[in-house]
Amino acid sequence: MKGPGIKDYLKVLNQMKLDAHNNDQLYIEITSKTLHEQVSPNHATMPTCCQAIYKLLLEGDEILRKPNGQTGFGSRLVVKFYVDNLVDRNQVYPAKKRGRPNKSEDEKRFNKLLKSNRNTDDLKNIINIWLVERGWETSEANNIIQACKDNKNWIINVQGSKRGRKQPLPVKLNSILNEIEDENAIYSVAFNDSTLYRKQWNDIPKVLKSKLNVSVLLADKYGEIQEVQ
């Protein structure tokens, strides 16, 4: 079942700000980790959580701590929302409007990460965040992420979008099958989510996938990750 969406996070955040305003507080501090645990304890929706926090930033609000990496998404995000004036301040990241001036570099980077056709580096960043949230320690070498937790190794070959003709999923799987050396490790290939890749994966016999101990990680346009086995 799909987890909470951005509207669920926005509803909770707006209510928190309004309650603090009505209690004559000057500001509230919001941590993405705590907010995520409150709204979505059973689903991996941290990118959506952070997206909602950024969306409600008003002029004068402060980002006290940014997550590790370049995505801006993660459990370390801490923001100070000033709640004494919730009316006469503009959004830091306003919605796109016709005739609007060119976006800032921060806006361009933020919006790029929400697209479904991320390049390999952007996809690696999101996969890393997803793993760290689950207690894995990660390292990188080229397009490979190696994650470790509880004496388990997880090798992930990250395949972001590239220019030119797209290779079918079975062909891309060969890139990691050739690297299988540790029979006790978990192996996966990570892609941007697509209907075509899901169909091609489902067409591979379950018996074969089980024997190979290989799975696919799919990242949707909101940065949420699903492992398909």
C-alpha positions as CSV (number, residue, x, y, z in Angstrom):
1,M,0.0,0.0,0.0
2,K,1.3,3.4,-0.9
3,G,2.3,5.7,1.9
4,P,1.3,9.2,2.8
5,G,1.6,11.9,0.1
6,I,2.8,15.5,0.2
7,K,-0.8,16.7,1.1
8,D,-0.7,14.6,4.2
9,Y,2.6,16.2,5.3
10,L,1.4,19.7,4.4
11,K,-1.8,19.2,6.5
12,V,0.2,18.2,9.6
13,L,2.8,20.9,9.1
14,N,0.2,23.7,8.6
15,Q,-1.7,22.6,11.7
16,M,1.5,22.6,13.8
17,K,2.4,26.1,12.6
18,L,-1.2,27.3,13.3
19,D,-1.3,25.8,16.7
20,A,2.0,27.4,17.6
21,H,0.8,30.8,16.3
22,N,-2.4,30.6,18.4
23,N,-0.2,29.8,21.4
24,D,1.7,33.0,20.8
25,Q,5.0,31.2,20.0
26,L,7.6,33.0,18.0
27,Y,8.8,29.9,16.1
28,I,8.9,26.1,16.0
29,E,11.7,23.8,15.0
30,I,10.8,20.9,12.7
31,T,13.1,17.9,12.2
32,S,12.4,15.7,9.1
33,K,13.1,12.6,11.1
34,T,10.5,13.4,13.7
35,L,7.9,14.5,11.2
36,H,8.4,11.4,9.1
37,E,8.0,9.2,12.2
38,Q,4.7,11.0,13.0
39,V,3.1,11.0,9.6
40,S,4.6,7.9,7.9
41,P,6.1,5.4,10.4
42,N,5.4,2.4,8.1
43,H,6.4,3.8,4.7
44,A,9.6,5.2,3.2
45,T,8.5,8.7,2.3
46,M,11.4,10.8,3.5
47,P,11.8,12.6,0.2
48,T,8.1,13.6,0.3
49,C,8.5,14.7,3.9
50,C,11.4,17.0,3.0
51,Q,9.6,18.3,-0.1
52,A,6.7,19.4,2.1
53,I,9.0,21.1,4.6
54,Y,10.7,23.1,1.8
55,K,7.4,23.9,0.2
56,L,6.2,25.7,3.4
57,L,9.3,27.8,4.0
58,L,8.5,31.5,4.1
59,E,10.9,34.4,3.9
60,G,12.7,34.7,7.2
61,D,12.5,31.0,8.1
62,E,15.8,29.3,8.6
63,I,17.3,25.9,7.6
64,L,19.3,25.1,10.7
65,R,20.8,21.9,9.3
66,K,20.8,20.3,5.9
67,P,20.9,16.5,5.2
68,N,24.1,14.9,4.1
69,G,24.7,14.7,0.3
70,Q,23.4,17.0,-2.4
71,T,19.8,16.0,-2.7
72,G,18.5,18.1,0.2
73,F,16.4,15.0,1.3
74,G,17.2,13.1,4.5
75,S,16.5,12.7,8.2
76,R,19.0,15.4,9.3
77,L,16.9,18.3,7.9
78,V,16.1,20.8,10.6
79,V,14.1,24.0,9.9
80,K,13.0,26.9,12.1
81,F,9.5,28.1,11.1
82,Y,8.7,31.6,12.4
83,V,4.9,31.5,13.3
84,D,4.3,35.0,14.6
85,N,3.4,36.2,11.1
86,L,2.0,33.6,8.7
87,V,0.4,36.0,6.3
88,D,2.6,38.8,5.0
89,R,5.6,36.7,3.9
90,N,6.4,35.1,0.5
91,Q,7.3,31.5,-0.1
92,V,11.0,30.7,-0.4
93,Y,10.2,28.2,-3.2
94,P,7.0,29.6,-4.8
95,A,4.9,27.5,-7.2
96,K,5.8,28.0,-10.9
97,K,3.8,30.7,-12.6
98,R,3.6,31.9,-16.2
99,G,6.0,34.8,-16.8
100,R,7.9,34.1,-13.6
101,P,11.6,35.1,-13.6
102,N,14.3,32.5,-14.0
103,K,14.6,30.0,-11.2
104,S,17.5,30.3,-8.7
105,E,20.2,27.6,-8.8
106,D,18.7,26.1,-5.6
107,E,15.3,25.8,-7.2
108,K,16.7,24.2,-10.3
109,R,18.6,21.6,-8.3
110,F,15.6,20.9,-6.1
111,N,13.2,20.4,-9.0
112,K,15.7,18.3,-10.9
113,L,15.8,15.8,-8.1
114,L,12.0,15.3,-8.3
115,K,12.1,14.3,-12.0
116,S,11.7,10.7,-12.9
117,N,14.6,10.7,-15.4
118,R,17.5,11.3,-13.0
119,N,21.0,10.7,-14.1
120,T,23.2,8.1,-12.4
121,D,24.7,10.6,-9.9
122,D,21.3,11.9,-8.8
123,L,19.9,8.4,-8.5
124,K,22.9,7.3,-6.4
125,N,22.3,10.2,-4.0
126,I,18.7,9.2,-3.5
127,I,19.6,5.5,-3.1
128,N,22.2,6.4,-0.5
129,I,19.7,8.4,1.6
130,W,17.2,5.5,1.4
131,L,19.9,3.0,2.6
132,V,21.2,5.3,5.4
133,E,17.6,5.8,6.7
134,R,17.5,2.0,7.2
135,G,20.8,1.7,9.1
136,W,23.1,0.7,6.2
137,E,26.6,2.1,5.9
138,T,27.4,2.9,2.3
139,S,30.4,3.5,0.1
140,E,30.7,4.1,-3.6
141,A,32.9,3.1,-6.5
142,N,32.0,4.3,-9.9
143,N,28.3,3.4,-10.3
144,I,28.3,0.8,-7.6
145,I,27.0,1.3,-4.0
146,Q,28.2,-1.1,-1.4
147,A,26.1,-1.2,1.7
148,C,26.8,-3.0,5.0
149,K,24.6,-3.8,8.0
150,D,24.6,-6.6,10.5
151,N,27.4,-8.5,8.7
152,K,25.3,-8.4,5.5
153,N,26.6,-6.9,2.2
154,W,24.4,-5.3,-0.4
155,I,25.8,-4.5,-3.8
156,I,23.8,-2.1,-5.9
157,N,24.5,-1.2,-9.5
158,V,22.9,2.2,-10.2
159,Q,21.7,2.8,-13.7
160,G,20.4,6.3,-14.2
161,S,19.0,7.9,-17.3
162,K,21.4,8.4,-20.2
163,R,21.1,9.9,-23.7
164,G,20.5,7.6,-26.6
165,R,18.6,4.4,-27.1
166,K,17.5,2.8,-23.9
167,Q,18.7,-0.8,-23.2
168,P,16.1,-3.3,-22.1
169,L,16.2,-4.4,-18.4
170,P,17.6,-7.9,-19.1
171,V,20.6,-6.4,-20.9
172,K,21.3,-4.0,-17.9
173,L,21.0,-6.9,-15.5
174,N,24.0,-8.5,-17.2
175,S,26.1,-5.7,-15.8
176,I,25.7,-6.9,-12.3
177,L,25.5,-10.6,-13.0
178,N,29.1,-10.4,-14.2
179,E,30.1,-8.9,-10.8
180,I,28.6,-11.5,-8.5
181,E,31.5,-12.9,-6.5
182,D,30.1,-13.2,-2.9
183,E,27.3,-15.8,-2.8
184,N,26.2,-14.5,0.6
185,A,25.8,-10.9,-0.6
186,I,22.5,-9.3,-1.9
187,Y,22.7,-7.9,-5.4
188,S,20.4,-5.3,-6.9
189,V,20.2,-3.0,-9.9
190,A,18.6,0.5,-9.4
191,F,16.6,2.3,-12.0
192,N,14.3,5.2,-12.3
193,D,10.8,3.7,-12.1
194,S,9.0,3.0,-15.4
195,T,6.2,0.8,-16.6
196,L,8.5,-0.8,-19.2
197,Y,11.1,-1.9,-16.6
198,R,8.4,-3.3,-14.3
199,K,6.9,-5.3,-17.2
200,Q,10.3,-6.6,-18.3
201,W,11.2,-7.6,-14.7
202,N,7.9,-9.4,-14.2
203,D,8.6,-11.3,-17.4
204,I,11.7,-12.9,-15.9
205,P,10.8,-16.3,-14.3
206,K,10.6,-16.1,-10.5
207,V,12.6,-19.3,-10.1
208,L,15.5,-17.7,-12.0
209,K,15.3,-14.4,-9.9
210,S,15.2,-16.4,-6.7
211,K,18.3,-18.5,-7.6
212,L,20.3,-15.5,-8.6
213,N,19.2,-13.6,-5.4
214,V,18.9,-10.4,-7.5
215,S,16.4,-7.7,-7.0
216,V,15.5,-4.4,-8.6
217,L,15.3,-1.0,-6.9
218,L,12.9,1.5,-8.5
219,A,12.9,5.2,-7.7
220,D,9.7,7.1,-8.5
221,K,9.5,10.8,-9.4
222,Y,9.2,11.7,-5.7
223,G,12.3,9.9,-4.8
224,E,10.6,7.1,-3.0
225,I,12.2,3.7,-3.4
226,Q,10.6,0.3,-3.9
227,E,12.5,-3.0,-4.0
228,V,11.0,-5.5,-6.4
229,Q,12.1,-9.2,-6.1
